[in-house]
C-alpha cells in the first residue's frame, strides 16, 4: 500500500497547459502549484480537473499499450505491453502464435498473471503498477476538486457546477476501473491526512460499486443532458446515469451478489430505466443506423456521437508517429497489408451470430458443414448482419479483397493444392506467424481502407455507448421483474428493449409465437441477453469483465476454444469441420483470476488492506 500512501499524501498539485502534448509529459502530482494557488482561480481549477479527460489516465488497452511501450522489462529488455485488447484473453479471440517460449514470456490466456515469485514481475497488462498508481492519482485529483470547490469565491454557480460534474463523474469512472480489476476498495470522500492511519479496510465489491453509483448520481445533478459533437469527450448527464446503472448492475451480478439479492437487481433496473428515459427524451441520443454501425468504431460520422456516451476519439488530423494504430495491423496478406499478430476469432463466438431469421446455429447440420456463413438458400439465406460487419471469413465479399477482384480466401487444404491468400501454412501444415489459427479474423475494428498503403482514419474507443444501456436494462429488468414487465418508472419491458436493439440491425423480435424466438423463462431469456451482449459488443474490451461478473470465467463452456478447419473440395465448394485449436491457445482460468493481484508490498502496511484471494 506504499504507493497509495504516497499518492494520497502528496499535497502539491499541478497546473497543466491546454496542449495535449504538455498534458502527456506531466505528472498529476508535480510540484508546479500549491493547492491554494490552484483553487483561488476558476480557470486553473477547471484545467486541473480537466486533465482527467486525457487518455494517459484511462484503463484502455489499445492506448495504454502505446503509451507505456517505451518502458522495458529489466530481465529481458522487452516492452511492458500486452499489444492488444482484453478480448484476446477471452473465448472470443486469441492472438496467433502467442506461445510459452520461456519462463519470461508466458501464455496470458492460461491465466499466468505472475511469471515469477517476485511480486514486481507482473506483465499481464502494460506496466500494471503504473496503471494502479495512475487510477489512485486520478481519484485524488477528483476528490481535491470536490472538497475545495468552496475556495473558488470568484466562480459562478454554473462554473462550480462544471467542475463538480466532471469531478464526480471521473471519480466514479476511475473507481470503477480499479474495482473491476482489483475488487472492492476503501471509499475516499476526500484527500487523506498523511499523518492519519493509512491501513484502511477494503469494502466489498458490491458496496464499492454502490458508492460509485452514488458518485455518478451526484455527477448527473451538475452535468448537461446533451454534449454536442463539437464538445464530445466531456461527459453528459445521460452518460452519468448510464454509468450509474452499470455500476449497480455489476453490484447485482453473480460475482458480487452470490445470494441473488433481488433488491440489487431492482435498483439496477430502475437506474437503467431512468437513464434510458433520459436518453430517449433528450432528442439527441439514439442508436446509429445499421448502415453506419461500423462508423461507431472507425471512420466516425456525426451520428457516432449520438450513440457513444463516453470514450476516446482520435481524429484523422491527430494521427502522428507513436500514436495508437494497432487496429490497422495484424492481418498479413496481399489484401490486408502486413502484421505479425493476427487476432483469430474463435468458432465459439462465430456460432453466437444466429441465422438472419433468428434460428440458432446447429453446428452438426449438413448446412453448417458446407455453407456455414451464407446458408444453403433453402433453410437460411444469411447470418445476423453483425457477423459480416465483425468477422472476416472464407468466401466473404470483404472490401479489402473486393478491390482485388476476389473474395476472402481462408482454407487449410485444397483439392488443387492452391494456397489461400489469407491463410499461409508452414511445411508442417500449421498457420504461419501472423495468420489466423481459427479460420477467422477480427474485422469489426478495421476500417474499409487500404492499410497496405498506410491509409488512416478517425477511430473511436468506447467505454459506454447507448447499446450498452439497452443491454444493462434488459439484463437487470429481466432478473428483477421478468422478461415482459417494465421496471417502475419506465414504460418498456426487458424483451421490448432488447427487441428495439435488435431491430436496429434488422434482426427479428423475440416473442412467444415464433419458433426459435420464444422468450422463455427468466433464466432462458437471460441467456439470450448474454448472447446479444457477445454479438453486439464483440472486441470492445467488455467480454472479459462480463465473464467475471457472471462468474463464468473458469467454467468449462468458457475455457475450451474451437476453430474451423476448411477444406476446399471444388472451385466453389468447401467442407467445414469444427476443431479444438492448439493447446497453447486454450484458456486455463481458475478461481483466483476473478480479480487481479495487488502488489504484495502494498499489503504489508497493516492487516486491514488485504491481498486478493489466491494471490
N, C-alpha and C positions, 0 to 999 in steps of 0.2 A: 504493500500500500504506500510505499515511499513516494511513488510517482504521484498518487492522488494527494499526498501530504504536500508535495512541492507545488502542484498545480493549484490547490485550494488555498495555499498560504501566501503565494506571491501577491504583493499589494500594488505593484507598479503596473501601469497599463500602457496600451499602445494607441497611437493615433495614426491611422492608415490614410494614404492618399487615395484619390478616386481611380487611379490607374490600376488595371487588373495585374499588370506585371509587378507593380510595387506591392500589392497585396500578397502575392505568392512568395515574395522574397522576405517577408517579415513574420515575426512570431507574435501571437496574440498577447503575450505577457512580456514584451520587451520593456526597456526602461525609458521609453521616449517621453511619456507624460504621466503625471500623477492622477489619482482619482479625482482630486479637486479640480484640476485643470480640465479634464475631460467633461465632467458633469457641471461645469459652470457655463458651458456654451452648447446651445442646441445642435448646431452643425457638427461639432466634434462628437457629441453624444450619439447623434444619428449615424455618423460614419463609424463610430465604434461598434455599434450593434450590426450595422450593415456588413461588416467584414464576415459575418456568419453566413452570408449568401455566396461566399467564394468556395468553389468546389474542393479546394485543398482540405477543407474541414470534413468533407462528406464521406460517408461509408458507401462507396460506389465503385465497384471493382475496375471497370474499364478506365476510369480516370485515375484512381489511386495507383493502378498498375504503372501508368506512365509517370505519375508524379514521383514515385519512390524508386523507379527503376535504376537510378544512378547510384543507389546505396547497395553495397556489396556485402555478401555474407563473408565473414572473416575466414572461415576454414577453406572455402572453395573459390572465393572471388566471384561467385555467381550472383546475379541480381536478386534482390529480395523482392520477388514478384511472382504472382500467380499466372500472369499473362492470359487472362481470360475471365469469364464470368463464373459466378457460383453455380450456374446451371451445369457446368462441366462436372460438378461433383454430385449430380443428382441422377435419377433414372431417365432424364430427358435427352442428355447427350454426353459425349465424352471427347476430350481432345485426343486425336490419334497419336499413337506412339509415345504416350506418357508412361514410361516403364521404370521399374525399380532397378536402377543401374548400379547403385552403391548405397552405403549407409548414409550418404549425404544427400542423395536425390531419391525421394521416395514417392510412392504412388498415393497421391492425396485422395484418390477415390476409395482407398482402403481405410480411410479414417486415421491415417498416420499424421496427426496434428503435431506430434512430437517426434523428432528424428533422433534425439539423443537424450540422455538423462539430464543434461544441463538445461535448466529452466529458461535459459536465454535462447535455446536452439529451436525456436518455433518458426516455421517458414510456410505455414499454410497460406497466410494472407500477406500482401505486401507490407513488410515492416509492421508486424502485428502490434508491437508495443507502441509504435508511434501513433497508430490508429487509436489505441486505448487512451494515450495521453491527450490526443487532439480532441476526442469527444468530451473529456472532462474539462479541458480548457474552454471549449465552446459553451458548456453548461455554466461555467463560472462567468463568462462574458455576459450570457443572458441574465444570470442572477444579479450581477452588478448593475446592469441596465435597469432591471426592475426595482431593485432596492434603493437606487439612487435617483429615481425619477423626480422626487420632490426637490432635489437640489437644483433642478432646472427652473429657476424662478423667472427667467426671461422667456420661457417657452409657452406657447398657447396650449389649450387643452387638446386641440387637434394634433399639434406636433408631439405632445406627450403620448397621445394615442398611437401615432405612427411608430414610436419606439416600443411601447408596451406590446402592441400587436405582434410585431416581429420578434421581440424578445421571448414572449410566452410561446409563440409558435416554434421558434428554433430551440428553445429549451426542451419542449416536448419532442421535437424531431431527434435531437441528439441523445436524449434519454432513451428514446425508442431504439435507436441504433445500438446503444450499449446493452439494453435488456434483451433484445432479440438475439444478440451474440453471446452475452455472458450471464444472463439471468438477472434476478431481482437485485436491486441496489439500494443503498441509503438514499432517502429523498432529501435533497438540499434546497431549502427555500431561500438561501442567501449565501454569500461568501462566508467561509468558515473562519473563525478566530484561530490563527496559527498556534496560539497558546492553549487552546482547548483540547479536548480528548478527540484524537483522530481515529481511535479504534471503534469504528461505527458498525453496529449490527446491520446485516443486509435484510431488507424487506423481501418478502417472497415475490415471485414473478408477477402474479396476478395483482397484488397490491401496488407494485410499482407501475404496472400498466394502467391501473385505475387512476393513479396520481398523474400519469402522463395525459390521460384523457381530460383531467381537470385543467391541466395547463393549456391544452388545445381549446377547451371550453372558454377559458379566460381570453385566449387569443382571438376567438371569434367575436368577442364583445367589442374589440377595437379595430378589427380588420374590415376593409371594404368588401362588399358582396362580390364585386367583379374587379378583376385586374385585367385591363385591356392588353391586347397583344403587344403594344408598344412598351408596356411596363412589365411584360411577362418575366417571371423569375421571382417576383415578390409574392408571398402567399396571400390568398383571399380568405374571406370568411367561409366560403364553401370548402376550400382546401382544409381549413382548420376543423370544420365539422366532420369532414370525411376522415381526417387523421384521428380525430376523437373516436369515431366509430371503429376504425381499425384497431386502435389500442384496446378498446373494450372487447372487440372480437377476439383478439389474441388472449386477453384475460379469461374469456369464456371458453376457449378451446381446450381440448382434452389434456394437453401437456400441463396447463396451468389450472385446470378445473377438473381434476380426476373424479370428483363426486358428481359431476354434471349438474351443478347448481343452476337451476332454471332462471333464477333472478339475474344471473350474469348474462345469460343469453337474451333475456328480455331487455336489459339495459343496452346491450349491443344493437339489438334490432331497432329499438326506439331511436337511438342515436343515428343509426344509418338511415332510418326513415326521415329524421329531421334533416339530415344532410341532403338526401335525395330531393326532398321537398324544396329546400333552398336552391338547389341546382336547377330544378325544373321551373321555379318561379323567377329565376334570375333573368330569363330572357336571353341568356348568353351561353351558359354551359350546356353542351349537348354531345351526343355520340356522333363521331365523324361518319360520313357515308362510307359504304363498302368500297367504292372505287378509289377512296382516298385513305383506306385503312393503313396501308403501308407507310403513308406520309406521317403517321404518328411517330415513326422511328427514324426516318431519314427523308430528305427532300421535303422538309416540312412546309406546309401551306398555312394560310390564315386560319382555317378550321382546326388545325392541330392544337392551337392554344385554347380552343373551346372544350377540348376533352382532357388534355394534360393539366392536372391541377397543381402539380409540384414536381420539379425535376431540374435537369441540367440541359441547356440548349447551346449548341455550338453552331454559329452561322458560317456560311461559306467564307466570308472575309476573315474569319478568325483562325482559319487554318494556317499553321506555320510549323516549321520543323520542331519536333518534340512534343506537339500536342497529340492527343489521343486519336489513333486511327486504326486500332486493332480490328474493328469490324470489317475493314476493307481488305483483309488478307485472310489467309487460312485455307483457300481452295486452290490447289496447284493444278492447272490445266490450261490448254490453249484459250479456253473461254474466260476463265476467271482470274487470270494473272497468276502470280506466284505467291506461295505461302508455305510455311513449314509445319503448321499445327492445325490441320483441318478439324473443325468441330463436327463430329459424326453424330447425327441424330439417331436415337435408338428406335428399334421397332416397337418398344414399349409405348413410346409417345406416339408414333405413327398410327397405331391402332386406336388411339383416343379420338382421332378425327373420323367421325362416322361417315356413312354414305350421305349424300346430299338430301335424301328424303328422311333422314333421321335414323335409319336402320343401323344397328351396331355392326361392327366388323366381325365376321366369322372367319378366323384365320385358317380353319380347316376346310373351307368350301373350295370347290373347283374354281369358282370365280376369283377368289383371292390368290390362288396359286398361279393364275395365268394373267389376270388383269386387275391387280390389286389397287391401282391408282385411278383408273378410269371407269371400272365396272365393265360388265360384259355387254352392255347395251340392252339387255333384257331385264335382268333383275335390278340393275342400277346403272346410272349414267354419269357418275362422278362422285367426288368426296365433298365434305364440308369445304366451302371456298377458302377458309383459312389454311387448309392443308396446302393448297397450291401457292398461297401467299407466304407460307412459313418455311417450307421444306423443299429442297432440291431432290428430285427422284428420277429414276430411269424413265426415259421417254418424255419427260416434261418439255413443253414448249416454253422454255425459260428465255427471257430477253437476252441473256448473256450468250446463249448458243444460237438463238434465232438469227442474230446478226451475222452468224457464220453459216447460215443456211441449213441448220440441222437442229435436232432436239438433243436433250441431255443424254449422254451415254455412260451408264454405270452397269457393268456386268463383270462377273468373276471369270467366266469362261464362255467361249463362243464356238458354234459349230464350224465356223470358217477360220478359227484362230485369230480373228481380228481383235486387236486390243481396244478397249473402251477409252474414250478421251478423258473422262472424269474419274477413272479408276485405273491407276498404273500398278502393276504387280511386279514383285521381285522374282528371282529364279525359283523360289520355293512356293510361289503362288500366293504369297501374302501381300497385302497392301503396302506399297512403298510409303516412305515417310511423307506426310503432308496430304495423303489421300484418305478417303473415307474407309473405315473398318466396319461400317454397318450397312452400307448401301444408300445412305442419305447424307445430305449436308444441311447445315443451318442456312436458310435463305432469308428469314424474316428481317434480320438486322443488316442485310446487304442491299444497297441501292441498285437500281437498274442502270448503272453507269459502267463504262468500260474502264475498270480499275487497272487493267493491264497497261493502260496509258495514263495511269495516275490521276484519273478524274476524281474530284472531290465534291462533296455536297454537304448541306446542313445536316445536323444529326441531333437526336433527342434521346436523352436517358430519363425515364420517368420513375419517380418513387411512387406516385399515386396518380391514376387517371380515373376518369368518370366510370369507365368499365369496371374498375376495381370496386367502386362503390356499389354498383349493381350487384356484384358478386358478394360483397360484405353483407348487404341487406338480405339477399336471397338465403345465404347460409344462416345468418342469425335469426331471421324471421321464421324460417323453416324449423329450426331447433326450438324456438320459443313458442310458436303458435301453430305450427304445421304448415304444409305447403300452400294451402288455399285461404288462410285467414290473415288479413293485414295486421301489421303492428299498430297499436294505438297511436292515433295522431297522423297516420299515413293511409292513403286510400288503396294501395296496391299490395297484393299478396306476394309471397316468395316466388311462386310459379309465374305470376304476371310480370314481375320484374325480370326474371331470367328469360322469359319469352321475348320481352322487349329487347334485351341484349342480343339474343339470337336472331331476331328479325332484322337487325342491322346488317347481317351478312346473309340474309335470305334463308336462314335455317328454320325449319318448321317448328311450331309451338308444341310444347308438352301439353297433352290433355288426356282425358280418360276414354276417348272414343277412337283413338288411332293406335293400332298395334305397333309396338316398338317405341311409342312415345307416351306411354301411360305415366302418370305422375307417381303413383305408388305411395308407400308409407313414408314417414319422416326419414327413416334410415335409407330407404331406397332412393328418395329424391335427393338426399344429401350426396349420394354417390354421383348423381347426375350433375349436381352443382360442382363437386370436386373435379369432375371431368371437364366441365366448362371452364373452370379456373385454369386447368392444364392447357387447354386448347387456346383460350383467349390470351393468356399471359406467358406463353412459352418463350423462353430465352430472355425474360425481363428481370432475371435475378430474384424471382419470387417463389419459385418452386421449392428451393432448399428450405426456406423458412416455413412454408406450408407443410412440408413433410415433418418438420419438427413440431409445429404446434398441433398437428393432427395426431402426433405420436405414432407415425408410421415410417420414420426414418430407418429403423432397423428391422422392419418387417420383411418377410420372405418375398412378398409381392413387389416390394421396392428394390430389393437387393439384386435380383437376378436380371442381367442385362442381355437383351436379344438384338440381333441384327438380321439383315436379309441377304441371303446368298442368291445370286442371279445368274442363270444360265441362258444364253441366247441360243435358241434352237432353230431359228429360221430368220429370214430377212426382217420380219417384224413380229417375231414370236419369241416368248420367253417363258421360262419356268422359274417360279419364285419359291424359295424354301426359307422358313424362319429357323435361324440357328442361334445358339448361345455363343456370344462373342468371346474372344480370348480371355483367359482367367485374369490377365493383367488389368483388364478394364472393368471387372466386376466390382460391385460395392460390398464393403465389409464393415458397415457401421454397427456400433454397439451402443449400449445404454449411455455411456459417458459422453457420446458425441451429440447429445441433445443440447449441450452447452459447450462453448469453447473454454479452455483452461485459462485461469488467471495466473499471471506470473507468480511463482511461489514466493518470491521475496516480497511481493505486495501483501501477502497474507501473514507475514511474520511479526507485524507490529503488535498484534494482540489477538485474543481468542475470538473476537466478535466478527471480524471481516474474514469469513471462511472461504476456502477453496471450493470450486465446484465438484460435485460428486464424481469419483472415479479418477481424478487427476492428482 
